[in-house]
Amino acid sequence: SLPVIDQFIFMEVVMNDFWKFPYPSQRMPVMASNVVATSQPLAAQAGLRMLLEGGNAVDAALATAITLTVVEPTSNGIGSDAFALVWDGQKLHGINGSGRSPKAWSLERFAGLDEMPTSGWDTVTVPGAVDTWVQVSQKFGKLPFDDLFVPAIEYAQNGFIVSPLTAERWATAAQTYKHFADFGKTFCLDGRAPRSGELFRCPAQARTLEVIAASKGESFYRGDLADRIVHSSKLAGGAMSPEDLANHSSEWEEPISVDYRGVCLHEIRPNGQGLAALIALGLLREFDIGSYSVDSADMIHLQIEAMKIALAEAYQHISDPSHMTIAPEDFLTENFLGRRAREIQMDQAAQPTSQNLLTHGTVYLTAADQNGMMVSYIQSNYMGFGSGIVVPETGISLQNRGCGFVLKKGHPNCVAGGKRPFHTIIPGFVTRNKKALMSFGVMGGNMQAQGHVQMMVRIFDYVQNPQAACDAPRWYVDENFRIALEPGFSLRVVDELQRRGHAFIEDPPGHLFGGAQLIYCLEDAYCAASDLRKDGQAIGY
C-alpha cells in the first residue's frame, strides 16, 4: 500500500479529476443530503415533497414513480411493469414487479406470425407496477400510502404543463396509436397530442389513482378496476382473465452481482437483462481498459465487443427464471468469463454467438435520504404508450411487454401462458466494501444494459463524476450487432471502428442512446446527476 502522505496526494489527484466536466452539458450535479433524480422535473419535485414532509427515500421514489405515470405518459403508465433495488441502510433488496402472460396464451395462439405483435391485447401481460408500489411501501415506506398519490392526483385533475421532449414523443405516439379510439379520447386533444408548454388534464387518471390509493392496490387486481380491465380485454378478443390479475404478486429476491475495479455492481435477476451488464463487465475486468485514452477507438471497441458477447448470451438464454436452462450465476464464473474474454480481438469486430454452457441468454428514477436509504427504481410501458390499449374511462394505458417473448419453439423465452417475458428494464446499484456507493439507471430498451456498462467504465475506470459520465457521448449495439455512435466522438474514432469491421446504423435516432439518472455517495452527502437527453432534473436539500 502507499505511504499515508502518498495516499493523500493520490486521492487529491483522483478527486481533482473526478470534478472535471469535459463534455458539453446543460446542467451541473446536485449535492445534498436528500436527493431525487428522474426524467421529468415535476415528478422529481413530487419525490422531494415527500422528503420535506418527513418521508424517506422509498416514499420519495414511489411518489416520483406514481407522478411519472401522469406527467410522462409517453414512457410509462398506471399499467406499467416495474423493478426496484432498495438499500435499507444495511442491505440491498430487489423486487421483480413484472407480470406474467395470460394463462390462455400459447404458441398456437400466435400461429402464422414470424414474431410477436407489438400492439393490441395480445401484447399485454399482467401489469405489475401498482403491486410494486404497494409492496415497497409496506416493507420500507414511512408515510401513509395514500400520501404518495397526492402530487400525481393534483396534476391529473388540475393539469400540468407538458415539457418539450415529452411533447415530441407524444406527437409521435399520436400517430402510432391513432387507430386506438380510447387512446385518442384519453391522451389527445381534438385528435392531436398536447404541445410543449400546453396544459394537459386527465381526470380519468385522477379517479383511478384515488381508487388505487384508497384500496392499497386491491381494486386494480381484484376489484372494480380489475373488472374494467378484463371487460375491455374480452370486448377486443383479448385473453386477460380475473384469475390472471388476482394471482399476480411482485417477488422479492436477492440481486445478482459482479465485482469490478474494487466495487460491486448489483442487478435484478432474470427475466430482466441486468445479467447482460454483469457479463460485459466481467469480460472487461480481464482487460486494463483504463490504459486506453478516454473516448478512443480502443476504449469504445473493447466495450462494444464485450457487450456483443453479453447480448448474444442474453438473447439466447434470458427468460422467466423458471424456464431458464442455465442458472444466471453460471455466466459469471471466472472460467466462463475468462474463456469468452480471450475471444475479443482488439483489431477486429466480431459476430459472437451464444455458447451453451451445458454439455449437451423506460422511466428511471433514484432517491436517497440523509439516513442512508437509497432506491434504484424503473418502470415502463415498453414502447411509448405500450400496447396502445387504454382501458375506457380509467386513464390506464397498458404495457406491451408480451412482445418480449419469441415464437421459436423450445427457446427458453418462447411465449406461453402464465410466464414472464424477457424484460429490458433494469435498475442498477453499486456497493463498495458492502456499503452503498451508487444507485443508477439508463432508460431506453436495449440501451439499458449497455448504458450500465458505460456508466461503470467512465466512473470507475476513468474517474469521471456522475454528471460527466452522463454527459459523455454514448455508443449503442443493436440486435444484429450494428453500432451507432452519438455525436461527440471524433471522426478519427469513427473511421478506425469502421476499419476494424464494425457495421454502422445509418441515421440513428437520438432517443436510441437513452437517458441516465445517478446518485453517488459522497463522504457527507450525495451527488445526484440527471441526463441532458431528458426533460428531467436532479433535486435535493
Disulfide bonds with the S-S distance in Angstrom:
none
